[in-house]
């Protein structure tokens, strides 16, 4: 498997979160949304200007800004 930053993933691509590369308030906020290592995610789609990105995980849809997705490493 190869590792990508979540922001680089394409529509309908899925993978498993391997690391959250930020600490502090933003890191806590990302983890509080359920984005923790070992979680399977799929890129459901993007807004017309590619920000935000819609993710499918744990049975729900979540949207993230690109600056948040930049800190999440995924194995695809």
N, C-alpha and C positions, 0 to 999 in steps of 0.2 A: 504494500500500500504506500501511496505517496501522501505527503502532508502539504496542505494548502492553507492559506489564510482564507477565512470564510468569505471575505469580500471578493476573492478571485474565483469562487465557485460559479458554475453556470446554472441556468434554470433546470429544474428536475434532477439535479445532481444531488446525491446523498452521501453521507459519511458519518463518522463518529468523532465527536469533539475529543481532541487529545490534550489540549492545554488552553488555559486562559492566560494571556501574556500581559496582563495589567493588574495592578494592585490598587489599594485605596478604595475610594468611594465608587469609582467606575467599575472596578473588579467585583466589588461586593454587589453592586446593582445587577451586573451581568449574571452572576451566580444566583442571585435571588429570583431571577426570571426563569430559572431551571436550566440554564446553559452551564452545565458542569461536565468535566471529563467523563467519558463513557456514554454520554447521551447521543442517541442517533438523531440526526437532523436531515431534512431535505429542503433544498431551495425551491420554494413554491412559485416565486415570481418576483419581479422588480417593478418599481414605479417607472413611468416614462423617462425620467431623468436618472434612473438607476439608484435612486435613494428615496425611500428606504427599501430594504429587502424583506420579503415575506418568507418565513421559515415554517416548516411543519415539524413539530416534535411533541412527543408524549400525548398525542391525540388532540392537539390544539394548534392554532396558527398564531405566530408571534412576528411582529415587525421590528426590525432593528435599523438604526441609522448606519451608514457605511463607517463612520468613525468608531462605532461600537463593534461592528463586524471585523474591523481591522485588527482587533486584539484577540480573536478567537482562531485557534489552529485546529484544523480538521483533517482526519485521515480519510481519504477517498479511495 
